[in-house]
Amino acid sequence: MAGITPPDLQKALSGADYPATSDQLRKVAENNHAPKEITERISHLGKKKFENPAEVSKAVFQNE
């Protein structure tokens, strides 16, 4: 998804507590009024638990 940048993702996940599941991260992004493109990408990461923001970023951007 070319429209998502790392700063966009950081802003969307601002305030997230780790470790966190993709569902928890999606809710944080929604509460931060993130664009639908970001919340959908997070939703499609599966039920994995992420230990830190770097793991989320890697998962989001690995399939671009």
C-alpha positions in Angstrom: 0.0 0.0 0.0 1.9 2.9 -1.3 -0.2 5.5 0.5 1.1 4.5 4.0 4.4 5.9 5.2 6.2 5.0 8.4 5.4 8.4 10.0 1.7 7.8 9.2 1.8 4.4 10.9 3.7 5.9 14.0 1.0 8.6 14.3 -1.8 6.1 14.0 -0.3 3.9 16.7 0.6 6.7 19.1 -0.2 5.7 22.6 -0.3 2.0 22.0 0.8 -0.3 24.8 3.0 -3.3 23.9 2.8 -6.2 23.6 -0.4 -5.8 21.7 -2.5 -7.8 19.3 -3.5 -6.6 15.9 -7.0 -6.1 17.2 -5.7 -3.9 20.0 -3.6 -1.9 17.6 -6.4 -1.4 15.1 -8.5 0.0 17.9 -5.7 2.4 18.9 -5.4 3.5 15.2 -9.2 4.1 15.0 -9.1 6.1 18.2 -6.3 8.2 16.7 -8.5 8.8 13.6 -6.1 7.0 11.3 -7.0 6.6 7.6 -9.0 3.6 6.7 -6.1 2.3 4.7 -4.0 2.0 7.8 -6.7 0.4 10.0 -7.5 -2.2 7.2 -3.8 -3.0 6.9 -3.5 -3.6 10.6 -6.6 -5.7 10.6 -5.1 -8.0 8.0 -1.9 -8.7 10.0 -3.7 -11.7 11.7 -3.9 -12.5 15.4 -0.2 -12.1 16.0 1.0 -10.3 19.2 3.5 -7.6 18.5 6.2 -6.8 21.1 7.1 -3.3 19.8 6.4 -0.7 17.1 9.3 -2.0 15.0 7.6 -5.4 14.7 4.3 -3.7 13.5 6.2 -1.6 11.0 8.0 -4.6 9.6 4.7 -6.6 9.2 2.9 -3.7 7.6 5.6 -2.8 5.1 6.9 -6.3 4.2 4.3 -7.0 1.6 4.4 -3.7 -0.3 
